[in-house]
Amino acid sequence: MTALDAITLSVIQAALQQACDEMDLTFSRAAFSPVIAEANDRSDGIYSAEDGSLIAQGSQGLPVFVGVMQYSTRTIIEMIRDGRCAPPQEGDIYIVNDPYLGGTHLMDVRFAMPVWRSGQIFCWLSNTGHWPDIGGAVPGGFSASATSVEQEGLRLPPVKLFKRGVLDPEIYAIICSNIRVADQRIGDIKAQAAALMVGRDRLLEILDRYGDETVVHAIAELRRRAAEQMRAHIAPIPDGVYHAKAFVDSDGVVDRPLTIALAVEKRGDTLTFDFGGSSPPCAGPMNSVHATTLSSVYLAMRHIFPDVPISAGAFEPLVVVRPEGTFLDARYPRPVSGCAAEVSQRIAEAVFAAMVQALPDRVTAAPAGSSGNFALGGHDPARGRDYVMYQISGGGYGGNFWHDGLSNGCSTIGISKSPPVEIMEQAYPVLYRHYALREGSGGAGQHRGGFGLAYEVELLRGEARASFVMDHGRTGPQGVRGGSDGAVNEVTVFRDGAAHVPPHLSKEQDIFLRAGDRVCVGTPGGGGYGDPLCRDPELVLRDVRLGYYTPAQAAKLFGVVLDGSGTAIDREATEKRRESAAPLLTPACA
């Protein structure tokens, strides 16, 4: 076939992207659970029929699912070929959430459906949605002290949930018999299936319009160009090895930090990521399966080079050495509920800390790096029904070479957002007494980190059980190039008026609550970038006027002295204070 012209290639690329975006939109609009319908904790994509390689993914889907859906789709294809999984027929949809078969934690449930063309499978469509409960020891699945995956919930190998387009009532009954609030799952299941069907229809329209051969050629060319573009970005980086570390507070069982030790070797136009020096497998749920570890590296590089189109080609120059013997390569039966939402972000933080050494003008200081997983399950006596509430929350992004970090941004691993307070209060027996920026939480720097979130939620009626699997409660997000770390994550539970702080700071399960009890959370701020004494005094004054810092903090953190009214800069006093302070990193500001 002759080479595609640039316009046709671009149009096909946009059409594939649009098909994925429509799947995302359909999934969210039809789902019942607020975590999907409002928070958009889901993703959709198109994958190769040959090996499950990523062709396109929705722009509004979670980046962390980029690698895992490619991995899980490939696993399904291999299991079908090996006879370990029933072969597909037209209209079949497989369901799988087994972390060790290319997943994350059990709550992230994946559907996969082949798209048929002329009696052959042209490609696979796959999506992932976070179900608010999958059974297990605690409501919501975030068992902070689980020591085996069975304690975390129902684990599903690839099985056909839909057979020739019809929901299998027996498989559905097994699922509903093992999870809480089962009546809501039919809405999420049908939404997830509907998204795939919309994607199938849009893809067939593309094939009808341009022809199968042209689209196949375009997919191959797009993959080649993505790899070429990523290599072009990598090539100017100085050859060498860049080292970094990041830390997980604890595994929820043993109160001791876990270390992520990363060495990034750059040679030519390839980056090799080696986590071999990391901590061994842990007892608690902060292990990461291999697919999540891979995806965490991919999404971190996506943050650094966002202009490279998402496809399998973009990953080709990124070599991740399998970290065997560490907690970043979990094997059955290690518990993994914290891998997707927390450990993945520590992995990304290690990548940022290494790459900022090589690309100081492109890479930020560490972001908040926690999804703020807070699950609350109980019975609402006013409505006469059980519920499982799942709250995710944002935090500050790190400062960078050009500007301050974003405040209350979404987690590093996705674009999911906190569900609106009004929706949560409508759906569950809770009242949000406070919901605001967490002033002062950004790490000081020439460009400070963004601020986290502070909220307080009260249980209005009935009894409930609260569980937390968060992180960055022991150490804050790393500052870089002389910048300070962001504020740590803080969790306090008030029961009968007495304050309770989890022994593991941001991890605990099964905290019993009665009406009137409250949960207070302060999410981390981003790390600072550069020497705080080099920050423009006018920016410090602006932050004070906005209430982000007090005049005392302005003097202590940035060496900026305000006059007696706190509304203007005392230039002479500021100059003297900065001259007397030892530089944090460099003798002069850039």
GULORO-118087 format. One line per field, with one value per residue (C-alpha): x, y, z. Coordinates in nm, 2 decimals. Each point is the difference from the previous one (the first is absolute). Layout:
BEGIN
east	c(X,...)
north	c(Y,...)
up	c(Z,...)
//
This chain:
BEGIN
east	c(0.00,0.12,0.10,-0.28,-0.02,0.04,-0.36,-0.16,0.24,-0.09,-0.37,0.01,0.21,-0.27,-0.28,0.16,0.05,-0.36,-0.13,0.18,-0.12,-0.36,0.05,0.12,-0.29,-0.26,0.15,-0.02,-0.34,-0.17,0.18,-0.18,0.29,0.12,0.37,-0.06,-0.29,0.15,0.36,0.07,0.21,0.00,0.17,-0.06,0.23,0.06,0.25,0.17,-0.16,0.34,0.16,-0.22,0.23,-0.16,-0.13,-0.19,-0.14,-0.26,0.15,-0.23,0.11,0.24,0.35,0.09,-0.23,0.21,0.25,-0.23,-0.27,0.26,0.15,-0.34,-0.13,0.32,-0.04,-0.36,0.12,0.28,-0.24,-0.24,0.28,0.12,-0.34,-0.02,-0.29,-0.30,0.03,-0.21,-0.31,-0.15,-0.17,0.21,0.14,0.25,0.03,0.33,0.14,0.28,0.29,0.26,-0.14,0.08,-0.21,0.02,-0.21,-0.31,-0.24,0.12,-0.21,0.08,-0.22,0.14,-0.19,0.13,-0.12,-0.08,0.05,-0.07,0.00,0.33,0.10,0.12,0.09,-0.10,-0.18,0.06,-0.10,0.05,-0.23,0.06,-0.28,-0.07,0.00,0.12,-0.05,0.28,0.05,-0.10,-0.25,0.17,0.27,0.28,0.11,0.29,0.12,-0.07,0.27,-0.14,-0.19,-0.30,-0.06,-0.04,-0.30,-0.12,0.27,-0.12,0.20,-0.10,-0.35,-0.29,-0.24,-0.19,-0.05,-0.10,-0.12,-0.20,0.09,0.08,-0.24,0.21,0.33,-0.19,-0.16,0.35,0.12,-0.30,0.02,0.35,-0.03,-0.18,-0.28,-0.03,-0.31,0.20,0.24,-0.24,0.01,0.38,0.02,-0.24,0.18,0.33,-0.13,-0.19,0.33,0.16,-0.30,0.02,0.37,-0.07,-0.25,0.23,0.29,-0.21,-0.10,0.37,0.07,-0.30,0.11,0.38,0.02,0.17,0.33,0.04,-0.09,0.24,0.27,-0.08,0.02,0.34,0.13,-0.14,0.18,0.33,-0.03,-0.07,0.31,0.20,-0.13,0.08,0.35,0.05,-0.09,0.24,0.30,0.11,0.01,0.36,0.11,0.04,-0.17,-0.24,-0.09,-0.30,-0.20,-0.36,-0.15,-0.34,-0.10,-0.06,-0.17,-0.29,0.11,0.37,0.06,0.31,0.06,0.04,0.27,-0.03,0.35,0.03,0.29,-0.08,0.26,-0.01,0.19,-0.06,-0.37,-0.11,-0.07,0.03,-0.17,0.14,-0.18,0.22,0.11,-0.35,-0.15,-0.10,-0.36,-0.20,-0.25,-0.28,-0.19,0.27,0.14,-0.01,-0.06,0.23,-0.27,-0.05,0.37,0.04,-0.30,0.14,0.31,-0.19,-0.23,0.29,0.17,-0.34,0.01,0.34,-0.06,-0.38,0.02,0.08,-0.32,-0.11,0.07,0.22,0.26,0.05,0.11,0.26,0.29,-0.08,0.15,-0.11,0.21,-0.24,0.07,-0.01,0.03,-0.14,-0.34,-0.03,-0.05,-0.27,-0.08,-0.30,-0.12,0.15,-0.27,0.00,-0.29,0.24,0.19,-0.20,-0.09,0.31,0.31,-0.04,0.03,0.32,0.14,-0.08,0.15,0.33,-0.01,-0.05,0.28,0.24,-0.10,0.00,0.38,0.02,-0.29,-0.02,-0.21,-0.26,-0.06,-0.18,0.07,-0.21,-0.38,-0.22,0.01,-0.30,-0.35,-0.13,-0.19,-0.27,-0.27,-0.31,-0.25,-0.31,-0.38,-0.21,-0.30,-0.19,0.01,0.00,0.29,0.38,0.25,0.37,0.15,0.34,0.17,0.30,0.17,0.26,0.31,0.27,0.23,0.37,0.15,0.21,0.25,-0.26,-0.27,-0.17,-0.17,-0.37,-0.22,-0.25,0.09,-0.11,0.23,0.31,-0.14,-0.32,-0.23,-0.27,-0.15,-0.16,-0.38,-0.19,-0.08,-0.37,-0.01,0.16,-0.24,-0.29,0.11,0.14,-0.09,0.28,0.06,0.31,0.07,0.31,0.15,0.27,0.36,0.25,0.19,0.38,0.03,0.20,0.38,0.19,0.22,0.08,-0.31,-0.20,-0.21,-0.38,-0.22,-0.19,-0.36,-0.15,-0.34,-0.21,-0.29,-0.25,-0.21,-0.36,-0.19,0.05,0.33,0.28,0.36,0.27,0.32,0.29,0.28,0.19,0.37,0.25,-0.09,0.36,0.18,-0.13,0.04,0.36,0.12,0.28,0.30,-0.02,-0.38,-0.17,-0.22,-0.38,-0.21,-0.07,-0.34,-0.20,-0.30,-0.19,-0.31,-0.22,-0.20,-0.22,0.21,0.33,0.27,0.14,0.30,0.06,0.32,0.12,-0.09,-0.20,-0.09,-0.26,-0.31,-0.33,-0.02,-0.34,-0.20,-0.33,-0.22,0.18,0.35,0.22,0.30,0.25,0.25,0.27,0.16,0.36,0.13,0.25,0.37,0.18,0.24,0.31,0.14,-0.29,0.22,-0.01,-0.37,-0.13,-0.11,-0.30,-0.13,0.05,-0.20,-0.27,-0.02,-0.03,-0.28,-0.18,0.03,0.23,0.28,0.02,0.25,0.20,0.02,0.10,0.30,0.09,-0.04,0.09,0.19,-0.26,-0.07,-0.33,-0.07,-0.20,-0.33,0.10,-0.11,0.33,0.36,0.27,0.27,0.29,-0.09,-0.06,0.34,0.18,-0.19,0.08,0.36,0.04,-0.17,0.22,-0.09,-0.19,0.16,0.17,0.18,-0.20,-0.35,-0.04)
north	c(0.00,0.35,0.23,0.18,0.37,0.21,0.13,-0.35,-0.13,0.29,-0.04,-0.38,0.08,0.25,-0.24,-0.28,0.25,0.12,-0.36,-0.05,0.34,-0.10,-0.32,0.19,0.24,-0.28,-0.19,0.30,0.12,-0.35,-0.11,-0.01,0.04,0.36,-0.11,-0.08,0.23,0.31,-0.07,-0.17,-0.28,-0.20,-0.03,-0.15,-0.10,-0.19,-0.28,-0.22,-0.34,-0.15,0.08,0.25,0.29,0.34,0.18,0.29,0.10,0.26,0.34,0.01,-0.34,-0.07,-0.02,-0.27,-0.24,0.05,-0.27,-0.23,-0.03,-0.08,-0.26,-0.16,0.00,-0.17,-0.26,-0.08,-0.05,-0.23,-0.20,-0.05,-0.12,-0.24,-0.14,0.15,0.22,-0.07,0.14,0.30,0.02,0.32,0.19,-0.15,0.23,-0.13,0.12,-0.02,0.17,-0.24,0.23,-0.26,-0.03,0.36,0.20,0.24,-0.05,-0.21,0.30,0.08,-0.23,-0.04,-0.10,-0.11,-0.06,-0.11,0.20,-0.23,0.09,-0.25,-0.29,0.10,0.19,0.34,0.13,0.00,0.27,0.01,0.22,0.03,0.14,0.03,-0.18,0.15,-0.35,-0.34,-0.18,-0.09,0.09,0.36,0.21,0.15,-0.26,0.22,-0.24,0.18,-0.30,-0.28,-0.27,-0.19,0.09,-0.21,0.25,0.28,-0.14,-0.21,-0.09,-0.08,-0.17,0.08,-0.14,0.09,0.23,0.06,-0.29,0.10,0.33,-0.14,0.04,-0.34,-0.02,-0.26,0.20,0.31,-0.18,-0.12,0.36,0.15,-0.27,0.11,0.38,0.26,0.22,-0.24,0.16,0.30,-0.22,-0.07,0.37,0.01,-0.33,0.10,0.34,-0.17,-0.23,0.28,0.20,-0.29,-0.03,0.37,-0.05,-0.29,0.20,0.30,-0.23,-0.18,0.34,0.09,-0.33,0.04,0.35,-0.05,-0.38,-0.26,0.01,0.37,0.01,-0.29,0.19,0.32,-0.18,-0.14,0.34,0.17,-0.25,0.05,0.38,-0.01,-0.20,0.23,0.31,-0.15,-0.09,0.35,0.14,-0.24,0.04,0.35,-0.12,-0.04,-0.36,-0.13,-0.16,0.21,-0.13,0.09,-0.14,0.03,-0.14,-0.16,0.08,-0.36,-0.31,0.04,-0.30,0.06,0.36,0.05,0.20,-0.18,0.12,0.05,0.01,0.10,0.02,0.15,-0.07,0.21,-0.14,0.14,0.03,-0.25,0.03,-0.31,0.00,-0.22,-0.03,-0.29,0.16,0.05,-0.16,-0.37,-0.11,0.13,-0.16,0.26,0.13,0.24,-0.25,0.09,-0.26,0.02,0.15,0.29,0.06,0.01,0.24,0.23,0.05,0.06,0.26,0.18,0.04,0.10,0.29,0.10,-0.03,0.05,0.08,-0.37,-0.17,-0.29,-0.33,-0.30,0.17,0.27,-0.28,-0.16,0.22,-0.06,-0.32,-0.10,-0.27,-0.24,0.07,-0.36,-0.05,0.34,0.13,0.15,-0.34,-0.16,-0.36,-0.20,0.02,0.34,0.26,0.29,0.24,0.30,-0.07,0.20,0.30,0.04,-0.20,0.09,0.37,-0.07,-0.17,0.30,0.23,-0.20,0.04,0.38,0.03,-0.18,0.17,0.36,-0.05,-0.05,0.23,0.28,0.22,-0.27,-0.19,0.11,-0.05,-0.28,0.03,-0.10,-0.36,-0.14,-0.07,0.05,-0.33,0.03,-0.27,0.03,-0.29,-0.03,0.00,0.31,-0.04,0.28,-0.17,-0.36,-0.11,-0.06,0.21,0.01,0.35,0.05,0.34,0.09,0.33,0.21,0.18,0.24,-0.04,0.08,0.32,0.01,0.20,0.24,0.04,-0.11,-0.33,-0.06,0.01,-0.28,-0.19,-0.35,-0.29,-0.06,-0.32,0.14,0.28,-0.13,0.27,0.01,-0.06,0.33,0.04,0.05,-0.34,-0.17,0.15,-0.10,-0.36,-0.07,0.10,0.25,0.37,0.18,0.26,0.13,-0.02,0.24,0.04,-0.10,0.33,-0.02,-0.36,0.07,-0.05,0.32,0.08,0.25,-0.15,-0.14,-0.32,0.02,-0.04,-0.31,-0.04,0.02,-0.15,-0.12,-0.24,-0.09,-0.32,0.12,-0.32,-0.36,-0.18,-0.05,-0.14,0.22,-0.12,0.20,-0.10,0.32,0.09,0.29,0.01,-0.05,0.21,0.27,0.01,0.07,0.35,0.03,0.22,0.15,0.01,-0.12,-0.31,0.05,-0.05,-0.36,-0.17,0.03,-0.21,0.06,-0.18,0.16,-0.26,0.11,0.32,-0.17,0.03,-0.32,-0.01,-0.33,-0.17,-0.03,0.37,-0.04,-0.37,-0.17,-0.21,-0.07,0.32,-0.01,0.32,0.11,0.30,0.32,-0.14,0.18,-0.07,0.28,-0.04,0.23,-0.11,0.07,0.31,-0.03,0.03,0.33,0.07,0.20,0.21,0.16,0.31,0.06,0.03,0.33,0.20,0.13,-0.36,-0.06,0.31,-0.11,-0.34,0.17,0.23,-0.31,-0.17,-0.27,0.09,0.22,0.29,-0.21,-0.29,0.24,0.10,-0.35,-0.18,0.26,0.26,0.27,0.25,0.19,0.33,0.04,-0.02,-0.31,0.15,0.12,-0.12,0.14,0.01,0.08,-0.26,-0.26,0.06,-0.03,-0.31,-0.17,0.10,-0.15,-0.33,-0.27,-0.09,-0.33,-0.11,0.27,0.32,0.21,-0.02,-0.07)
up	c(0.00,-0.07,0.29,0.17,-0.05,0.32,0.00,-0.02,0.27,0.23,-0.06,0.08,0.31,0.12,-0.08,0.21,0.28,-0.03,0.02,0.33,0.13,-0.08,0.19,0.30,-0.02,-0.04,0.30,0.23,-0.11,0.04,0.32,0.34,0.23,0.08,-0.02,-0.38,-0.08,0.17,0.08,-0.34,0.15,-0.32,-0.34,-0.35,-0.28,-0.33,-0.01,-0.26,-0.08,-0.04,0.34,0.18,-0.07,0.06,-0.31,0.16,0.34,0.10,0.09,0.31,0.13,0.29,-0.13,0.25,-0.20,-0.31,0.08,0.20,-0.27,-0.26,0.23,0.10,-0.36,-0.11,0.28,-0.11,-0.36,0.12,0.23,-0.29,-0.22,0.27,0.07,0.35,-0.09,-0.21,-0.36,-0.09,-0.22,-0.13,0.28,0.28,0.27,0.25,0.35,0.21,0.30,0.10,0.09,-0.10,-0.35,-0.10,0.25,0.29,0.31,0.01,-0.01,-0.35,-0.22,-0.37,-0.28,-0.34,-0.32,-0.34,-0.31,-0.29,-0.37,-0.28,0.25,0.15,0.31,-0.12,0.35,0.36,0.20,0.37,0.29,0.37,0.27,0.37,0.18,0.34,0.16,-0.10,0.33,0.23,0.37,-0.01,-0.19,-0.31,-0.03,0.15,0.28,0.15,0.19,-0.25,-0.02,-0.29,-0.31,0.10,0.29,-0.26,-0.19,-0.29,-0.25,-0.35,-0.28,-0.36,-0.04,-0.24,0.18,-0.32,-0.24,-0.35,0.14,0.29,0.36,0.16,0.30,0.18,-0.02,0.10,0.30,0.12,-0.02,0.18,0.27,0.10,0.01,0.20,-0.14,-0.28,-0.15,-0.13,-0.19,-0.29,-0.09,-0.01,-0.18,-0.27,-0.03,-0.04,-0.27,-0.18,-0.02,-0.19,-0.23,-0.09,-0.07,-0.22,-0.20,-0.05,-0.10,-0.26,-0.14,-0.04,-0.17,-0.23,-0.10,-0.05,-0.06,0.22,-0.18,0.03,0.37,0.07,-0.18,0.19,0.34,-0.08,-0.12,0.31,0.22,-0.19,0.03,0.37,0.06,-0.22,0.18,0.35,-0.12,-0.13,0.35,0.17,-0.23,0.12,0.37,0.11,0.01,0.35,0.30,0.21,0.35,0.22,0.29,0.12,0.31,0.10,0.36,0.09,-0.13,0.25,0.20,0.08,0.10,-0.20,-0.32,-0.33,-0.24,-0.37,-0.14,-0.36,-0.24,-0.35,-0.26,-0.31,-0.30,-0.35,-0.05,0.27,0.37,0.23,0.34,0.26,0.34,0.12,0.32,0.14,0.31,-0.01,-0.02,0.30,0.23,-0.06,-0.30,-0.14,-0.24,-0.37,-0.28,-0.30,-0.23,0.23,0.04,-0.38,-0.03,0.27,-0.20,-0.32,0.16,0.16,-0.34,-0.14,0.26,-0.12,-0.38,-0.03,-0.37,-0.09,-0.11,0.22,-0.17,0.04,-0.20,0.26,0.25,-0.23,0.10,0.37,0.13,0.35,0.16,0.18,0.38,0.11,0.37,0.09,0.11,-0.35,-0.16,0.22,-0.05,0.13,0.28,0.10,0.07,-0.24,0.08,0.03,-0.32,-0.25,0.20,0.22,-0.09,-0.37,0.10,0.21,-0.31,-0.21,0.27,-0.03,-0.38,0.04,0.26,-0.23,-0.32,0.14,0.03,-0.37,-0.11,0.26,-0.22,-0.08,0.32,0.31,0.37,0.15,-0.01,0.29,-0.12,0.19,-0.12,0.36,0.00,0.27,0.01,0.22,0.02,0.21,0.03,-0.06,0.23,-0.16,-0.34,0.13,-0.21,0.02,-0.18,-0.09,-0.05,-0.16,0.02,-0.21,0.04,-0.17,0.12,-0.10,-0.30,0.02,-0.10,-0.32,-0.19,-0.14,0.27,0.32,0.03,-0.06,0.32,0.07,-0.32,-0.07,0.09,-0.20,-0.15,-0.16,-0.07,0.24,0.22,0.34,-0.03,0.07,0.36,-0.09,-0.17,0.29,0.25,-0.21,-0.04,0.35,0.36,0.04,0.03,-0.12,0.27,-0.17,-0.35,-0.10,-0.11,0.27,0.03,0.06,-0.11,-0.31,0.03,0.00,-0.30,-0.26,-0.15,0.29,-0.01,-0.04,0.30,0.10,0.12,0.35,0.06,0.29,-0.04,0.27,0.02,0.05,0.09,0.06,0.05,-0.24,-0.05,-0.14,-0.17,-0.14,-0.24,-0.07,0.01,0.05,0.37,0.12,-0.26,-0.23,-0.38,-0.09,-0.08,-0.26,-0.07,0.34,0.04,0.32,0.03,-0.01,0.31,0.10,-0.02,0.32,0.12,0.32,0.11,0.27,0.19,0.30,-0.01,0.04,-0.28,-0.15,-0.23,-0.18,0.13,-0.36,-0.05,-0.32,0.00,0.22,-0.05,0.18,0.21,0.16,-0.03,0.14,-0.10,0.09,-0.05,-0.24,-0.24,-0.07,-0.29,-0.11,-0.33,-0.09,-0.17,-0.29,0.04,-0.06,-0.29,0.06,0.29,0.19,0.06,-0.38,-0.01,-0.13,0.31,-0.19,-0.04,0.37,0.08,-0.23,0.18,0.33,-0.12,-0.12,0.33,-0.12,0.25,0.31,0.02,0.24,-0.25,-0.28,0.21,0.12,-0.33,-0.26,0.19,-0.10,0.28,-0.01,0.16,0.32,-0.19,-0.18,-0.33,-0.15,-0.03,0.23,-0.27,0.23,0.26,-0.27,-0.16,0.34,0.09,-0.33,0.02,0.34,-0.09,-0.14,-0.35,-0.03,-0.32,-0.21,0.10,-0.25,-0.14,-0.37)
//
